Amino acid sequence: MRDPRRFRNAVYLGSALLFLALGLVAGLSQTSGMGRKLAIGTVILLPTLGLLALVWFLTLNGLTMLRREGRNASNLLSLVCAVGIVGLLLLLALAAGTRHHIFIALSAGAVLVVGYVAFLFFCYLSYGFVYRRMPVWRGADFVVVLGAGLLGGRKVSPLLASRLERGRAVFALLDERKQPMLIVSGGKGTDERLSEAEAMAKYLVERGFPAERLILEDQSRTTEENLIFSSRLMREAKPQGFRSVVVTNDFHSYRAALIASDLGVPAQVVGSPTAGYFLPSATIREFIAVFVRYWKVNVPICALLAVPALALLAR
């Protein structure tokens, strides 16, 4: 209620869904006949089949990313996750087969840490799905479209065009009596001939958007700077207070909302469509960025979870 963008909301939702699932399985296990068999089958088969399906999906997606987007670290994320899951399963099999205390300790620590990270990822996915479907603030004063890289250093990319079209659609929903403005936010990269904001403004004006309703923010290089610099422009225009709707791609929307919340920017973040094959790697990358953003909480928890394994190794 205070702020729907906070990550604690994701943890609350993830916890509720997890306990609901456990409660359903526990309830079924107390019944007789088909219900009990269903509960046992769910506990045994669902994790196994789910992991196999996940590995298969991540592998195929990783190969698709390499084929369509080229070889770089972010495009390898799906494949790396698939390899990591297989590696963890092999470590568990080795520990079960050898019963050696070193392998048992390593597998125990890995399961606890990976379990924690997987739970947070589930929370992130679940609440991100909910957040992206919240109604748009129609009483907003500004729409802010976040920039992305330009093609050839000067042309709007399909990904950025998707954001701009979504921004136009959101702008059309706003109350015209408030004279809303649209801010295009993005600076000039080292390999770009003009700023992203200039290219975005040109794209919109060429498609009939009124130039007098545009504000250019052409200094930012990161999402955080997008929000900080755009917020300054909005405060200058509306010193008495403002509300804004920020537009980015759907895979990036919840992380952008978390950043806006941390910065105290009164903004709802909405997403634009993204090519389906691009989503898994992009979502994993966004989650890693969120995990690192809150490292002061996550790193100590992971360290505490690894303590039992370290104790076993020290024996």
N, C-alpha and C positions, 0 to 999 in steps of 0.2 A: 504493500500500500504506500509506503514512504517512497520507494524508488524501485520500480520493476526491473531496473537494469542491473542490480547488484548480483554478484555471483552466488551469494548466500541463497538467493531464490532458487538457483539451479540445484544447489545441494539439497535444499528442502524438498524440491520436486523429485529429484533422483532418489532420495531416501524414502519418500512416500511410495514411489513406484516399486522400489526394491522390497520394502516391507509388505506391500500389497501382494507381490508375487510370492514371497515366502509364506505369507498367511494363507494364500490360496492353495499352495502345495501342501502346507501343514494340515489344512482343513480336509483336503482330499485324502491325505494319508490316514486320517482318522475314520474314514468311511470304510465300508466293506465292498467287495466285488469290484466293479469296473472303476469306481472312483479311486480306489487304492492302487489298482494296476496303472491307471493313468498318471497318478502322482509319481509312482516309482519309475515309470517309463519316461516321464518328463525330466526327473532328476538325472537319470542315466543318459538318455539319448540327446536331450536338447543341448547341453554343453558340448558334447562330442560332435554332433552334426553341425551345430552352430559354428564351432571353431573351424571345422573342415570347410564349410561354406564360406566363412570369412577369409580364410587363407586363399581359397580359390578366387574369390572376388577381388581381393587386394592384389593378387598376382596378375590377373587379367587387366585390372585397371592400371597397374604399374607399367605393364608392357604397352598398353594403349597410350599412356602419357608419354613414354619414351618415343613412340612412333609419331605421335602428333605434335608434341611440344618440344622435343629434343632432350638432350642429356644435360641436366643440371641437378643440383642437390634437391630442390623442392619437388621436381618431377619424379624423384626416386622414392618419395616418402611411402607411397602405398606398397611398393616392392620391399622396402626396408622393414615395414611393419609385418608383412607376410613372413619374411625371413626370421624376424624376431620371435614371432609366435611359434614357428617350427622349431627354432632353437630352444625355446623354453620347454616345449613338449619333449624334445630329445633329452634335455637335462633332467626332466622328471622321470623319463623312462630309464635313464642311466642310474639315477638315484634309487629307483625301485628295484632295478636289476642287480646292482652291486651292493646296495645297502651300506656303502662307504660313507663315513660321517662327513667327509668333505663335500661330496655330491649332495648329501641330504641337507647340509647347511646352506649350500649355494642355492639349491632348488627352493628351500623354505624361504630364504630371503628374497629370491626373485619373485616367487608367487605373491608374497605379501606386498612388495613394492609395485609389481605389475597390477595386482588387484586394486590397489589404491588409485593408481593412475587410470586404470580402466573404469573404475567407478566415477572418477571425475569426468572422464570423457563421456560416459553415459549421461551424467548430469548436464554437461555442456550441450550435448546433442538434443536431449529432451527439452530443456528449457529454451534453447535456441529455436527449436521448432515452435514452441508456444509464443515466444517473444515476437517472432516474425509475423505472427497472425493477429497481433493486437491492432485495434482500429487506429487509423491515422488521425493525428491531431488536426482537425479541420480549422481550429482557431489559431494555428501557428502564424507567426509573423514572417518567417523566413523558411525557405527550402535551401539546403546546402548540399550540393553534389560534390562528392569527393573525387579527386583526380586519380588517374592511373596512367601508365606509360603510353606514349604516343607511338604510332607506327611511322617508321622512317624519320622520327624526330619532329614531325609536324602534323600528322594525321590522326584523328580520333580512331582508336581501335574498336573492334566489335564489343569488347568487354566494357569500355568506357561509354560507347554509344548506348549500351543497355542501361547504364546508370543515368545517362542524360534523358533518355526516353521515360524512364521511371520518374525522374525528377519533374519532367513536364507534366506527367499524369498526376503526380501528387500536387503540384502547383495549381492545377486546374480544380482540385477539390477544395482549396482554401477559400475562406470568406473574403470576397473581393472588397468588402467595405473596409477591411483592415489594410488595404494596399500592400499585400505581401510582396516580398522581393526574393529573387533566386540568386544565390551565391554560387559561383563556380570556383572551386578551390583546388589549386595545384600549381606548384612552382615549375621552374625550368631545370630539367636534368642536364647533366654534363653532355649527353649525347642528343639533346633536343634543340631544335632551331628556334622554338618559341615556347612560352610557358604553356603548361597544360590548361590553365585557366583561359588563355587566349584562344587556344584551339577549341575548347569546349564552348566558349561564347560564340565563336564563329559558326560552329556546328548548329547551335540553337537558333541564331539569328537567320541563318540560311534556310531554316525550316519554319520560319514564321514567328518565332518567339520575339516579343517586343524588347528591343535593346535597352529601353529606358527602365525595364524591370530587372536588369541584370547588374550584379556587383561582382567584380573580379578580385579574387584573393590569389596573388601570383607569387607568394614567397615560400609556401610550405613545401616540405619534402617527405614528410611522414604523416600518418593518420593523426598522431598527437598534435603535430603542428597545424594540420588542416583545421582541427577543432579549436585550437588556441587562437590562431590568427583570424579565423572566421568569427569566433566569439567576440573578438575585439571590434570587428567591423559591425557586428550586430548590436553591441553595447553602445557604440558611437551613434548608431542610427536610432536606437530605442533605449536611451539611458534609464528610462523608468521601468524597464523590464521587458523581456521578450520570451517567446517560445519558438522553437525551430524543429523542423523535420530534416534529418540528415539522410542522404541517399547514398548507398554503396551497393556492392554486390551481395547477394543473399548469404554466401558463405562467410562474408566479412562483417555482416551487420551486428551480430551479438558482441563480437570483440570491440567493434567501434562504439557500441552502446556502453560497454564496461569502461572504456577509456573516457567517454563523455561524462559518465557518472563520477569517475575518479577526479576529473577536472572541474566538476561542478557546473558543466554546461547544460542548460535546460533544453535537452534535445531528445526526441524520439528518433531511432534509427530504423529505416526500412530498407529492404533489399530488392535488388533487381535480378531477373533470371540469369542463370549461368549455364553453360553447356554441361550436360549431365556427367560426361566422362571426366570433367575437370574438378567436380565437387569433392570426391574422396580425398585426393591429395591436398586440395586447398583447405578442406575442413581440418585435416590432420595438422597442417601448417598453422592454421589459426589457433587450434587448441594448444599446440606447443608454445605459441606466443603468449597465450593466456596463462599457461602453467608457469612459464618463466616470469611473467609479470608479477605473479603472486609467489615468488620463490621464497620469500621470508616465512611463509606458512608451509609451503609444499616441501621444501628441502629438509627442514627439521622433522616433519612427519615421516618422510621416506627414510631418514636416518634412524629414527626410532623403530620403524618397522624392520630395519635391517639388523638391529641389535641382537635379536635371538640367533640369527645366522652367524654373526661375528662371535657370539659366545660359544656356539658349537665348534666353530673353526679353532677357537683358542684352546679347546679342551685337548 
